[in-house]
Amino acid sequence: MAETWWLNDEEQRTWRSFLLASRLVLDRVERQLKQDADISFAYFEILTRLSEAPERRMRMADLAAACVFDRSRLSHAIDRLVRDGWVRRVPCPSDARGQMAELTDEGMEKVRQAARDHAEQVRSLLFDRLTQDQQTALQEISEVLATGIVDMPKLISMGWPSR
């Protein structure tokens, strides 16, 4: 029978600290967006990705990958954003079977409405608490962790920031 490899005490503390910090930051960001802009973090991320894309549009498959959503979850989210008037579905010019999501002017206004308070919240929760060296280390650690799970060059090509 294979031996179970438990985390040692230091690994356990590190893992639990990482989980706690991640959950607390994401919870605060989610609550702030809901309170100040009446939008979820997931929807805000979709709108933000579209706002930064050429012509404010992306292929649905690329948008799903960039937001780390499965296609079904993205499709449901896009349906809601279409109902709200913030996004529209448009045919993909290079693939007759594909669809693109396009940010509307109303959607761009929603991003602008939420962005300032969101950026201030992220700065307060994260960047103001870390030295420049810690910020650099956090970025490097995060990229190493993500690269072990997903194809980072592909994500970077779809809009994830890189150095």
C-alpha positions in Angstrom: 0.0 0.0 0.0 1.3 3.5 -0.9 2.4 5.7 1.9 0.4 8.9 2.4 2.6 12.0 2.1 1.2 14.5 4.5 2.2 18.1 4.6 4.7 18.9 7.3 3.8 21.6 9.9 5.6 24.4 7.9 3.9 23.3 4.6 0.5 23.2 6.4 1.0 26.7 7.8 2.0 28.0 4.4 -0.9 26.3 2.6 -3.5 27.5 5.1 -2.0 31.1 5.1 -2.2 31.1 1.3 -5.8 29.8 1.3 -6.9 32.3 4.0 -5.3 35.3 2.3 -6.6 34.3 -1.2 -10.1 33.9 0.2 -10.2 37.0 2.2 -8.9 39.2 -0.7 -11.3 37.7 -3.2 -14.2 38.0 -0.7 -13.5 41.7 -0.1 -13.1 42.4 -3.8 -16.4 40.6 -4.5 -18.3 42.4 -1.8 -16.9 45.8 -2.8 -17.9 45.3 -6.5 -21.4 44.2 -5.5 -21.9 47.1 -3.1 -20.4 49.9 -5.2 -21.2 48.8 -8.7 -23.8 46.0 -8.4 -21.7 43.6 -10.3 -20.0 40.3 -9.4 -16.3 39.9 -9.8 -16.8 37.2 -12.4 -18.9 39.6 -14.6 -16.5 42.5 -14.0 -13.6 40.3 -15.1 -15.4 39.5 -18.4 -16.2 43.1 -19.0 -12.7 44.2 -18.2 -11.2 41.6 -20.5 -13.4 42.8 -23.3 -12.6 46.4 -22.6 -8.9 45.7 -23.1 -9.4 43.5 -26.2 -9.0 44.9 -29.8 -12.3 46.4 -30.9 -13.6 45.4 -27.4 -14.3 41.9 -28.6 -13.0 38.4 -28.1 -13.7 34.9 -29.4 -15.8 33.1 -26.8 -13.3 30.3 -26.4 -10.5 32.7 -25.8 -12.5 34.7 -23.3 -13.4 31.5 -21.4 -9.7 30.6 -21.3 -8.6 34.1 -20.2 -11.2 34.2 -17.4 -10.5 30.5 -16.5 -14.1 29.6 -17.0 -15.5 26.5 -18.7 -17.4 27.3 -21.8 -20.8 26.6 -20.2 -20.2 29.0 -17.3 -19.0 31.7 -19.7 -22.0 31.2 -22.0 -24.4 31.6 -19.0 -22.5 34.7 -17.9 -22.6 36.2 -21.4 -26.3 35.5 -21.6 -26.8 37.6 -18.4 -24.5 40.4 -19.7 -26.4 40.5 -23.0 -29.7 40.8 -21.0 -28.1 43.7 -19.1 -27.1 45.4 -22.3 -23.4 45.3 -21.5 -22.3 42.7 -24.1 -23.6 41.4 -27.4 -22.8 38.2 -29.3 -21.5 38.7 -32.8 -20.5 36.2 -35.4 -16.8 35.4 -35.7 -15.5 36.7 -39.1 -12.8 34.0 -39.4 -14.9 31.0 -38.3 -18.6 30.7 -39.3 -19.3 28.4 -36.4 -17.6 30.6 -33.8 -19.0 33.5 -31.8 -17.5 36.5 -30.3 -18.5 38.6 -27.3 -18.4 42.3 -27.8 -18.5 45.0 -25.1 -21.2 47.6 -25.7 -20.9 51.2 -24.9 -23.1 50.6 -21.9 -20.8 47.8 -20.8 -17.8 50.1 -21.2 -19.5 52.6 -19.0 -20.1 49.9 -16.4 -16.4 49.0 -16.4 -15.5 52.7 -16.0 -18.0 53.0 -13.1 -16.5 50.1 -11.2 -12.9 50.4 -12.1 -11.7 53.2 -9.9 -13.1 51.8 -6.6 -12.0 48.3 -7.6 -8.4 49.5 -8.3 -8.4 51.3 -5.0 -9.6 48.2 -3.2 -7.0 46.0 -4.8 -4.3 48.5 -4.0 -5.4 48.7 -0.4 -5.8 45.0 0.1 -2.6 43.9 -1.7 -0.1 46.4 -2.9 -0.1 48.9 0.0 0.7 46.0 2.4 3.7 44.7 0.4 7.1 46.1 -0.2 8.3 46.3 -3.9 10.4 43.2 -3.3 7.4 41.3 -1.9 5.3 42.4 -4.9 7.9 41.1 -7.3 8.2 37.9 -5.3 4.4 37.5 -5.3 4.2 38.0 -9.1 7.0 35.4 -9.6 5.5 32.9 -7.3 2.0 33.4 -8.8 3.4 32.9 -12.3 5.3 29.7 -11.3 2.1 28.3 -9.7 0.0 29.2 -12.7 2.5 27.9 -15.2 2.4 24.5 -13.5 -1.4 24.4 -14.1 -2.1 26.2 -17.4 -0.3 27.2 -20.5 0.9 30.7 -19.4 2.2 31.8 -22.9 -1.3 31.1 -24.3 -2.9 33.1 -21.4 -0.5 35.9 -21.9 -1.4 36.0 -25.6 -5.0 36.4 -24.6 -4.4 39.4 -22.3 -2.9 38.2 -19.1 -0.2 40.6 -18.1 3.4 39.7 -18.4 6.6 41.3 -17.4 
